[in-house]
C-alpha cells in the first residue's frame, strides 16, 4: 500500500456513507481553502447519464490539437486514482503525481479538521485546489453523480454547461423517473450561462428547458440548434455558423458520433477560437479507455483463443448496453465472428435491462464477479438473467477462468469477445492485463 493509499483509506472514515449528495460540506471546505473554485481557468461543466467521459475526451483532444492546455477532472478511475486529475501542459499534459496529489489531499484533510465529508467531496476539493495552482486555458469538469447536489456543482459562472443524453440510472439517489433524473442533471445550468444539450427523450428535454428558463440560460439543443450525423463514415456537423465535414471519431461505435457531435457543439458554443484542422485532428486522436476499447496484447489477451477479437467496455446501464450491442452488430456485419461475452455487474444496476440488448447476438455468456466490490452481483444472478433473454450462460470464478473456458470451445473462426458490464471490472481487467490508462 502506497502513502497515497494510506491517505485515501484514512479519508474514507470521515463519513459513514460513500455517497451523500449535498453541497454544504463542499462550501465549508472550499471556504477554508480560500475558494480555489474562484481561481480556475474557464470551466466547461459536463453532466449526463451516458457519454460524459467520451464527450470530454473528444473536447480535450480537439482543444489540445488547437494548442490549448487543458485540465481534466473525471471519475471514476479505472486502475490508478491519479487518472481523475489531468493537468494541462505541452503534449497533452500529465496525470498528477502521487506525491503532489497526496500532499494536496492531506492539505484538504488538515483544514477539514476531522468534520464529516465524503471521499468524493474532499477529492473534488483537492482537484479544484490543484487546478487553481497550475495554469491552463480550460478545465473540463465532469459531474460525479447527478448534478444539482454533486460536489462539482460549486462553479458559479462556468464558461459553458453541457448535458449529454439523460436516462435512468442511480435510482437510489436520482429518482426512478426520467423527469427526476433530468431535474438533477439540469441543476448544473447557471444563470445566463449558455448550455449545450445533447439528444434527449422528450420528457427529459422538457425538464431541462424549464430549468433553463428559470435562470435565463440560453440553450443550444441537438436537433434544434445544431445537428450531427454519420454520413458515409464521416461526421457531418451543422449549426448557425455553418457546416463541418469531419472524419469519423476514433472511438468505435455509432454512439461515438453522438458524443463527438456534442463535443463539437460545445466547443463551437464556447467562444474559444478553434480552427477546423483541430476538430479534424482531435476526432481522430481521442482516447478514452474501457469504452469499446480493443485489447490486442497483454497477459489476459494471451489466455484467449489465438486470433480472438477482444473488446473491453465499462457500460453498465440499459442505454450503455444498447450502444455496445449496436457497435458489436455493426462489427458482425462487416466481419462475422461468434460473439462470446464475459460480464460482471454491480447489484445497483439494471442488469436485466443491460443484458436484454444482447439476446440473439451473443453465442454464449460467462458471468463473473466484480473483484473487490461488495455490491457485485453473483455470477449466478447474471447467468440466470442472461439465460432468460436467450443467451446460453455459465458462471466462472474470474475473467481468467472465463477466458480459459472460451479457449476450450470449438469455433470455425476465432471468436469476438466482449468483457463488460462494469467500469470496476474494466479497471481490474486493464490492471491484470498490464495495460493501465496513462
Steps between C-alpha positions, in 0.01 A plus 500: 500500500638842399495818707219626275302182570548559874362853463195382305429226755513756779266736315242225456440513875387865493144417391288191567366500142692482174237722330306775677386762251527849648702816438522626859817307583664611172429867565642470852822336380546730201465806727777363722717452189439863399266407216714333232183462290522876436857482366457248220544529124172516303290195588290278272274307740362170366207296638292217352437128536699362207776652288642752748849353501514440125378853423767637733763282332405647161501854637840451659649357178358784289615771741848352523518475122429875502797556730298546821610378842212303652432390858262202528308363799315171448377208707516219582855391430570163342832389649679788672332773705717761325305445176234736636733801478669605175705819514523694175831556330702434188443169323168426669604586853542235768321314774575649841782322681451294815689736730331819378157340520559357846630833631198682358256245642669528840481879483125469451488246783675739740271794437196272518602424863331161515150622414269271300567509126481234228808380315364634170444843655850529643641356177314763298623776731856373456453497124377858495796600717742327264342656192509846659876469553593392147434734207287372212266632234197284582375262771272216388303407813292182508210463743538200728135413569190695401589867481291724725661379825818353353826617655609652166199734493682780682606688187279808506574624148640232268589582144244243385271229633454174307241225551551175311210253450300437818358160591416314818787398724586531871130491593585491872646849473341662196147361501326234293369710212661674205355828625661469842837407351481791253419737786823403674707528182348838413619629836836590346340762274601845631337839464578653162753228408457332164423126515552243225250214517558163335219285355231443764173319554212753477417476871864565597531792258183661639650496851831643377325778306296604805813507715679719244204738475505556877860625490485655152769272366517480119468142373656343193306178453589207274256480210387860546809720508760255375514163328765230483459186292696217349513517122720264299717437809550874551370728775293776342433782744288808437390803703422866433870563439525252216579139413798285591579181308722316747668157517339219696585497871783271601291346780292215350121473499214704356445659842839666471372707208245639748767567763732658246216720377436622855870581537505697176180685593641588842825635367325696223279656770786571741639803321845341493682541172550155354602454135335229293822290476493469881152347486620256235812402693323476835228264380758260357730507806263487798563224754255378767588163657241229566246641256497242221875475543668233292756295692773371269774399743556422866480213746124448476503525122748212491247278682236537226477284188764601248373768261214609727355849460479627861305808609471663843212728594391647832139579400271388782144620439238414234592788269868411532417139416299606198788713368750216539263245343451726197877545468551124514222440248673744264826310545318173433361639176846600379693199629290212636634321809329306779441736796577382854442729798670518839280710729528624857262762643409676822169430670411869484465481121212390276684188389195346335451815291868495404503135396175521302679670211731202439233235454537350154844656462718311750577131454588449868554698820730440796391680816773607744514697825631857503823470703517682835148640462267441795199577278592255223223286361561130539595324176190284549271805491658626178491156337132455586410838351704432187335160451159670531577713192622202300876510561647162606687579820752361743677635806874540548709596801669790319590636158805273472285192558243624247768551236636151566149358457459688172834363382369148554203559266505416130451782247511501122656846523667667801233659722420860575510542880334783690604554862252743651229606741697709747771767505637333812533171312657686206757660729590163649538355149736780393709453814518121462571531130788737568355782288387774745389841368764774482 
